[in-house]
């Protein structure tokens, strides 16, 4: 979870220029960061659940692999509770910087 929290603090800074004067570019950077954080959470859960994923594939076969990935994706959305408040704080800070 620390990886995702750190990414929530650093990713928006990669997408939004420091000297921006546009709220639209800040919002776009936050949306891009949120999409990457969802993908990072999914990848993290796939990596951590590798043994369960392998066992499920052996038992169920290849035809239900999308259901297994869908379940992992839904499970990874719990990380939103970690990164969403941090991303909101970064968004507020960037919006204040635009107004200065």
C-alpha positions in Angstrom: 0.0 0.0 0.0 2.9 2.3 0.6 3.9 2.0 -3.1 0.4 3.1 -4.2 0.3 5.9 -1.6 3.7 7.2 -2.8 2.6 7.0 -6.4 -0.5 9.0 -5.6 1.7 11.8 -4.3 4.2 11.7 -7.1 2.3 10.9 -10.3 0.3 14.1 -10.6 3.6 16.0 -10.6 4.7 14.1 -13.7 1.6 15.0 -15.6 1.1 18.7 -14.6 3.6 21.3 -15.4 4.8 23.2 -12.3 4.2 26.6 -13.8 0.7 25.8 -15.3 -2.0 28.4 -15.1 -4.8 26.2 -16.2 -7.3 24.2 -14.1 -8.0 22.1 -17.1 -4.5 20.8 -17.2 -4.6 20.1 -13.5 -7.8 18.1 -13.8 -6.4 16.2 -16.8 -3.3 15.4 -14.8 -5.3 14.1 -11.9 -7.5 12.0 -14.1 -4.4 10.5 -15.8 -2.9 9.8 -12.4 -6.1 8.1 -11.2 -6.2 5.9 -14.2 -2.6 4.9 -13.7 -3.2 4.3 -10.0 -6.1 1.9 -10.8 -3.7 0.1 -13.2 -1.0 0.0 -10.6 -3.4 -1.5 -8.0 -4.5 -4.1 -10.5 -0.9 -5.0 -11.4 0.0 -5.2 -7.7 -2.9 -7.5 -6.9 -2.0 -9.7 -9.9 1.6 -9.9 -8.6 0.6 -10.6 -5.0 -2.2 -13.1 -6.0 0.0 -15.0 -8.5 -0.2 -18.3 -6.7 -4.0 -18.1 -6.3 -4.3 -17.1 -10.0 -2.2 -20.0 -11.1 -4.2 -22.5 -9.0 -7.5 -21.1 -10.3 -6.2 -21.4 -13.9 -5.3 -25.1 -13.3 -8.6 -25.9 -11.7 -10.9 -23.9 -14.0 -9.1 -23.9 -17.3 -8.4 -21.0 -19.7 -12.0 -20.2 -20.5 -12.7 -18.3 -17.3 -9.5 -16.3 -17.1 -11.4 -13.1 -17.8 -13.7 -13.8 -14.8 -10.6 -14.3 -12.6 -9.0 -11.0 -13.8 -12.4 -9.2 -13.3 -12.4 -10.5 -9.7 -8.9 -9.3 -9.1 -9.7 -5.9 -10.6 -12.7 -5.5 -8.3 -10.5 -6.6 -5.3 -7.8 -4.0 -6.3 -10.3 -1.2 -6.2 -10.1 -1.3 -2.4 -6.8 0.6 -2.8 -8.9 3.6 -3.9 -9.4 4.1 -0.1 -5.7 4.6 0.2 -4.9 6.8 -2.8 -8.1 8.8 -3.4 -7.7 11.1 -0.3 -4.0 11.6 -1.1 -4.8 12.4 -4.7 -7.5 14.9 -3.5 -5.0 16.7 -1.3 -2.5 16.9 -4.2 -5.3 18.2 -6.4 -6.2 20.9 -3.9 -2.5 21.9 -3.6 -2.1 22.2 -7.3 -5.4 24.2 -7.7 -4.1 26.6 -5.1 -0.8 27.0 -7.0 -2.8 27.8 -10.2 -4.6 30.6 -8.4 -1.5 32.3 -7.1 
